Amino acid sequence: MKETENIIISVAKKTDCAVMNMYQILGGAGSAQKMKQKGLMQSDYVHMTAQGYNLQGDLLYNALWRDIENNLSK
């Protein structure tokens, strides 16, 4: 997983793109099981539930809005 993460971050830096590392944000290794217990992850441990995707959307919205506010104050 770490190798994939490093490749994504490297490509993002080279192409001046933002990256939101959901793997790290949601807890890294072992987080899928915890998310399943909280009703955020489906039993395939790949797809989230509607509640999980709503959380992901809220996290993305808040990160984007925080970045916009930070750039407006410069």
N, CA, C and O atoms as a GROMACS GRO file, in nm:
protein
  296
    1MET      N    1   0.082  -0.119   0.000
    1MET     CA    2   0.000   0.000   0.000
    1MET      C    3   0.087   0.126   0.000
    1MET      O    4   0.055   0.225  -0.067
    2LYS      N    5   0.196   0.123   0.074
    2LYS     CA    6   0.283   0.240   0.084
    2LYS      C    7   0.342   0.277  -0.051
    2LYS      O    8   0.356   0.395  -0.083
    3GLU      N    9   0.379   0.176  -0.131
    3GLU     CA   10   0.436   0.203  -0.264
    3GLU      C   11   0.334   0.274  -0.353
    3GLU      O   12   0.368   0.369  -0.424
    4THR      N   13   0.210   0.228  -0.350
    4THR     CA   14   0.104   0.293  -0.428
    4THR      C   15   0.084   0.436  -0.382
    4THR      O   16   0.071   0.527  -0.464
    5GLU      N   17   0.081   0.457  -0.252
    5GLU     CA   18   0.065   0.590  -0.195
    5GLU      C   19   0.178   0.683  -0.241
    5GLU      O   20   0.153   0.797  -0.279
    6ASN      N   21   0.301   0.633  -0.239
    6ASN     CA   22   0.416   0.713  -0.281
    6ASN      C   23   0.408   0.750  -0.429
    6ASN      O   24   0.442   0.862  -0.466
    7ILE      N   25   0.364   0.658  -0.512
    7ILE     CA   26   0.350   0.687  -0.656
    7ILE      C   27   0.245   0.794  -0.678
    7ILE      O   28   0.268   0.888  -0.755
    8ILE      N   29   0.131   0.782  -0.612
    8ILE     CA   30   0.024   0.881  -0.629
    8ILE      C   31   0.072   1.019  -0.586
    8ILE      O   32   0.049   1.117  -0.656
    9ILE      N   33   0.139   1.028  -0.473
    9ILE     CA   34   0.189   1.157  -0.423
    9ILE      C   35   0.295   1.213  -0.517
    9ILE      O   36   0.297   1.334  -0.543
   10SER      N   37   0.382   1.129  -0.568
   10SER     CA   38   0.486   1.174  -0.661
   10SER      C   39   0.427   1.230  -0.789
   10SER      O   40   0.467   1.337  -0.835
   11VAL      N   41   0.331   1.160  -0.847
   11VAL     CA   42   0.266   1.208  -0.970
   11VAL      C   43   0.191   1.338  -0.942
   11VAL      O   44   0.194   1.429  -1.025
   12ALA      N   45   0.125   1.347  -0.829
   12ALA     CA   46   0.052   1.469  -0.795
   12ALA      C   47   0.146   1.588  -0.784
   12ALA      O   48   0.114   1.697  -0.830
   13LYS      N   49   0.261   1.568  -0.723
   13LYS     CA   50   0.358   1.678  -0.710
   13LYS      C   51   0.410   1.721  -0.848
   13LYS      O   52   0.423   1.840  -0.876
   14LYS      N   53   0.438   1.624  -0.934
   14LYS     CA   54   0.490   1.655  -1.068
   14LYS      C   55   0.388   1.727  -1.154
   14LYS      O   56   0.424   1.807  -1.240
   15THR      N   57   0.260   1.699  -1.131
   15THR     CA   58   0.154   1.758  -1.213
   15THR      C   59   0.079   1.870  -1.140
   15THR      O   60  -0.022   1.920  -1.189
   16ASP      N   61   0.130   1.909  -1.024
   16ASP     CA   62   0.074   2.017  -0.944
   16ASP      C   63  -0.074   1.992  -0.912
   16ASP      O   64  -0.159   2.080  -0.928
   17CYS      N   65  -0.103   1.871  -0.867
   17CYS     CA   66  -0.239   1.832  -0.830
   17CYS      C   67  -0.247   1.808  -0.679
   17CYS      O   68  -0.149   1.768  -0.615
   18ALA      N   69  -0.362   1.834  -0.626
   18ALA     CA   70  -0.385   1.806  -0.485
   18ALA      C   71  -0.414   1.658  -0.466
   18ALA      O   72  -0.466   1.591  -0.556
   19VAL      N   73  -0.380   1.607  -0.349
   19VAL     CA   74  -0.408   1.468  -0.313
   19VAL      C   75  -0.475   1.466  -0.177
   19VAL      O   76  -0.429   1.531  -0.083
   20MET      N   77  -0.583   1.393  -0.168
   20MET     CA   78  -0.647   1.371  -0.039
   20MET      C   79  -0.629   1.224  -0.006
   20MET      O   80  -0.694   1.138  -0.067
   21ASN      N   81  -0.543   1.194   0.088
   21ASN     CA   82  -0.506   1.057   0.120
   21ASN      C   83  -0.609   0.997   0.215
   21ASN      O   84  -0.592   1.000   0.337
   22MET      N   85  -0.716   0.943   0.158
   22MET     CA   86  -0.824   0.887   0.240
   22MET      C   87  -0.776   0.767   0.322
   22MET      O   88  -0.828   0.742   0.431
   23TYR      N   89  -0.680   0.694   0.270
   23TYR     CA   90  -0.626   0.580   0.346
   23TYR      C   91  -0.572   0.628   0.481
   23TYR      O   92  -0.602   0.568   0.585
   24GLN      N   93  -0.494   0.734   0.479
   24GLN     CA   94  -0.437   0.787   0.603
   24GLN      C   95  -0.543   0.859   0.686
   24GLN      O   96  -0.548   0.844   0.809
   25ILE      N   97  -0.626   0.937   0.620
   25ILE     CA   98  -0.727   1.014   0.692
   25ILE      C   99  -0.822   0.923   0.770
   25ILE      O  100  -0.863   0.956   0.882
   26LEU      N  101  -0.857   0.809   0.710
   26LEU     CA  102  -0.952   0.718   0.773
   26LEU      C  103  -0.886   0.618   0.868
   26LEU      O  104  -0.954   0.532   0.923
   27GLY      N  105  -0.755   0.628   0.886
   27GLY     CA  106  -0.692   0.548   0.989
   27GLY      C  107  -0.585   0.451   0.945
   27GLY      O  108  -0.524   0.386   1.030
   28GLY      N  109  -0.559   0.439   0.815
   28GLY     CA  110  -0.451   0.352   0.768
   28GLY      C  111  -0.481   0.205   0.785
   28GLY      O  112  -0.596   0.162   0.776
   29ALA      N  113  -0.378   0.127   0.810
   29ALA     CA  114  -0.391  -0.018   0.820
   29ALA      C  115  -0.490  -0.057   0.930
   29ALA      O  116  -0.484  -0.005   1.041
   30GLY      N  117  -0.580  -0.147   0.898
   30GLY     CA  118  -0.681  -0.194   0.994
   30GLY      C  119  -0.805  -0.108   1.004
   30GLY      O  120  -0.899  -0.144   1.075
   31SER      N  121  -0.806   0.004   0.933
   31SER     CA  122  -0.920   0.095   0.946
   31SER      C  123  -1.047   0.042   0.882
   31SER      O  124  -1.157   0.075   0.926
   32ALA      N  125  -1.035  -0.041   0.778
   32ALA     CA  126  -1.155  -0.092   0.711
   32ALA      C  127  -1.241  -0.173   0.807
   32ALA      O  128  -1.363  -0.162   0.805
   33GLN      N  129  -1.178  -0.253   0.890
   33GLN     CA  130  -1.255  -0.333   0.987
   33GLN      C  131  -1.324  -0.242   1.089
   33GLN      O  132  -1.440  -0.265   1.124
   34LYS      N  133  -1.254  -0.141   1.136
   34LYS     CA  134  -1.315  -0.047   1.230
   34LYS      C  135  -1.431   0.028   1.165
   34LYS      O  136  -1.535   0.050   1.227
   35MET      N  137  -1.412   0.066   1.038
   35MET     CA  138  -1.518   0.136   0.966
   35MET      C  139  -1.639   0.044   0.946
   35MET      O  140  -1.753   0.089   0.953
   36LYS      N  141  -1.614  -0.084   0.920
   36LYS     CA  142  -1.723  -0.182   0.904
   36LYS      C  143  -1.802  -0.191   1.034
   36LYS      O  144  -1.926  -0.193   1.031
   37GLN      N  145  -1.733  -0.196   1.146
   37GLN     CA  146  -1.800  -0.204   1.276
   37GLN      C  147  -1.886  -0.082   1.304
   37GLN      O  148  -1.986  -0.091   1.375
   38LYS      N  149  -1.847   0.032   1.248
   38LYS     CA  150  -1.922   0.156   1.269
   38LYS      C  151  -2.028   0.179   1.162
   38LYS      O  152  -2.097   0.281   1.163
   39GLY      N  153  -2.042   0.083   1.069
   39GLY     CA  154  -2.143   0.094   0.965
   39GLY      C  155  -2.103   0.183   0.849
   39GLY      O  156  -2.189   0.228   0.774
   40LEU      N  157  -1.974   0.208   0.834
   40LEU     CA  158  -1.925   0.295   0.727
   40LEU      C  159  -1.872   0.217   0.607
   40LEU      O  160  -1.855   0.273   0.499
   41MET      N  161  -1.844   0.087   0.625
   41MET     CA  162  -1.784   0.004   0.521
   41MET      C  163  -1.872  -0.117   0.495
   41MET      O  164  -1.927  -0.176   0.588
   42GLN      N  165  -1.886  -0.153   0.367
   42GLN     CA  166  -1.963  -0.272   0.333
   42GLN      C  167  -1.882  -0.397   0.364
   42GLN      O  168  -1.762  -0.390   0.391
   43SER      N  169  -1.947  -0.512   0.359
   43SER     CA  170  -1.882  -0.638   0.398
   43SER      C  171  -1.774  -0.683   0.301
   43SER      O  172  -1.696  -0.773   0.332
   44ASP      N  173  -1.766  -0.620   0.180
   44ASP     CA  174  -1.658  -0.656   0.087
   44ASP      C  175  -1.528  -0.586   0.123
   44ASP      O  176  -1.424  -0.614   0.063
   45TYR      N  177  -1.531  -0.496   0.220
   45TYR     CA  178  -1.414  -0.419   0.266
   45TYR      C  179  -1.348  -0.338   0.154
   45TYR      O  180  -1.230  -0.304   0.163
   46VAL      N  181  -1.425  -0.308   0.050
   46VAL     CA  182  -1.376  -0.226  -0.060
   46VAL      C  183  -1.463  -0.101  -0.071
   46VAL      O  184  -1.412   0.010  -0.084
   47HIS      N  185  -1.592  -0.121  -0.065
   47HIS     CA  186  -1.687  -0.011  -0.085
   47HIS      C  187  -1.745   0.034   0.049
   47HIS      O  188  -1.769  -0.046   0.139
   48MET      N  189  -1.766   0.163   0.058
   48MET     CA  190  -1.827   0.218   0.178
   48MET      C  191  -1.979   0.206   0.168
   48MET      O  192  -2.034   0.180   0.061
   49THR      N  193  -2.044   0.226   0.280
   49THR     CA  194  -2.189   0.237   0.283
   49THR      C  195  -2.224   0.382   0.246
   49THR      O  196  -2.136   0.466   0.231
   50ALA      N  197  -2.353   0.409   0.233
   50ALA     CA  198  -2.395   0.547   0.206
   50ALA      C  199  -2.343   0.640   0.314
   50ALA      O  200  -2.299   0.751   0.285
   51GLN      N  201  -2.350   0.597   0.437
   51GLN     CA  202  -2.300   0.678   0.549
   51GLN      C  203  -2.149   0.702   0.535
   51GLN      O  204  -2.101   0.812   0.563
   52GLY      N  205  -2.075   0.601   0.493
   52GLY     CA  206  -1.931   0.615   0.473
   52GLY      C  207  -1.899   0.712   0.361
   52GLY      O  208  -1.810   0.796   0.374
   53TYR      N  209  -1.973   0.701   0.251
   53TYR     CA  210  -1.949   0.794   0.140
   53TYR      C  211  -1.990   0.936   0.177
   53TYR      O  212  -1.928   1.032   0.131
   54ASN      N  213  -2.093   0.951   0.259
   54ASN     CA  214  -2.129   1.085   0.308
   54ASN      C  215  -2.017   1.144   0.392
   54ASN      O  216  -1.986   1.262   0.380
   55LEU      N  217  -1.956   1.061   0.476
   55LEU     CA  218  -1.842   1.107   0.556
   55LEU      C  219  -1.727   1.148   0.465
   55LEU      O  220  -1.666   1.253   0.486
   56GLN      N  221  -1.696   1.066   0.366
   56GLN     CA  222  -1.589   1.098   0.272
   56GLN      C  223  -1.618   1.231   0.201
   56GLN      O  224  -1.528   1.313   0.186
   57GLY      N  225  -1.741   1.252   0.159
   57GLY     CA  226  -1.778   1.377   0.094
   57GLY      C  227  -1.763   1.496   0.186
   57GLY      O  228  -1.714   1.602   0.145
   58ASP      N  229  -1.804   1.480   0.312
   58ASP     CA  230  -1.789   1.589   0.410
   58ASP      C  231  -1.641   1.622   0.432
   58ASP      O  232  -1.604   1.740   0.440
   59LEU      N  233  -1.557   1.520   0.441
   59LEU     CA  234  -1.414   1.543   0.460
   59LEU      C  235  -1.353   1.616   0.341
   59LEU      O  236  -1.272   1.708   0.359
   60LEU      N  237  -1.392   1.576   0.221
   60LEU     CA  238  -1.342   1.642   0.100
   60LEU      C  239  -1.390   1.786   0.093
   60LEU      O  240  -1.310   1.877   0.066
   61TYR      N  241  -1.518   1.809   0.117
   61TYR     CA  242  -1.573   1.945   0.116
   61TYR      C  243  -1.499   2.034   0.215
   61TYR      O  244  -1.458   2.146   0.181
   62ASN      N  245  -1.481   1.985   0.337
   62ASN     CA  246  -1.415   2.066   0.440
   62ASN      C  247  -1.269   2.095   0.403
   62ASN      O  248  -1.221   2.206   0.427
   63ALA      N  249  -1.199   1.998   0.346
   63ALA     CA  250  -1.060   2.019   0.306
   63ALA      C  251  -1.052   2.122   0.193
   63ALA      O  252  -0.967   2.211   0.196
   64LEU      N  253  -1.140   2.111   0.095
   64LEU     CA  254  -1.140   2.208  -0.015
   64LEU      C  255  -1.174   2.348   0.034
   64LEU      O  256  -1.108   2.445  -0.004
   65TRP      N  257  -1.275   2.359   0.118
   65TRP     CA  258  -1.315   2.490   0.168
   65TRP      C  259  -1.205   2.553   0.252
   65TRP      O  260  -1.179   2.673   0.242
   66ARG      N  261  -1.139   2.472   0.335
   66ARG     CA  262  -1.027   2.522   0.417
   66ARG      C  263  -0.915   2.574   0.327
   66ARG      O  264  -0.855   2.678   0.356
   67ASP      N  265  -0.886   2.504   0.218
   67ASP     CA  266  -0.782   2.545   0.125
   67ASP      C  267  -0.821   2.676   0.055
   67ASP      O  268  -0.738   2.765   0.036
   68ILE      N  269  -0.946   2.686   0.016
   68ILE     CA  270  -0.995   2.809  -0.048
   68ILE      C  271  -0.981   2.927   0.049
   68ILE      O  272  -0.931   3.033   0.011
   69GLU      N  273  -1.024   2.909   0.171
   69GLU     CA  274  -1.013   3.018   0.270
   69GLU      C  275  -0.868   3.056   0.294
   69GLU      O  276  -0.836   3.174   0.307
   70ASN      N  277  -0.780   2.958   0.302
   70ASN     CA  278  -0.638   2.987   0.323
   70ASN      C  279  -0.579   3.065   0.207
   70ASN      O  280  -0.498   3.156   0.229
   71ASN      N  281  -0.618   3.032   0.085
   71ASN     CA  282  -0.566   3.103  -0.032
   71ASN      C  283  -0.626   3.242  -0.049
   71ASN      O  284  -0.561   3.331  -0.103
   72LEU      N  285  -0.748   3.261  -0.003
   72LEU     CA  286  -0.809   3.393  -0.011
   72LEU      C  287  -0.745   3.492   0.085
   72LEU      O  288  -0.744   3.612   0.060
   73SER      N  289  -0.691   3.441   0.194
   73SER     CA  290  -0.630   3.530   0.294
   73SER      C  291  -0.486   3.564   0.262
   73SER      O  292  -0.422   3.637   0.338
   74LYS      N  293  -0.433   3.514   0.151
   74LYS     CA  294  -0.293   3.545   0.115
   74LYS      C  295  -0.284   3.672   0.036
   74LYS      O  296  -0.175   3.714  -0.003
   0.00000   0.00000   0.00000
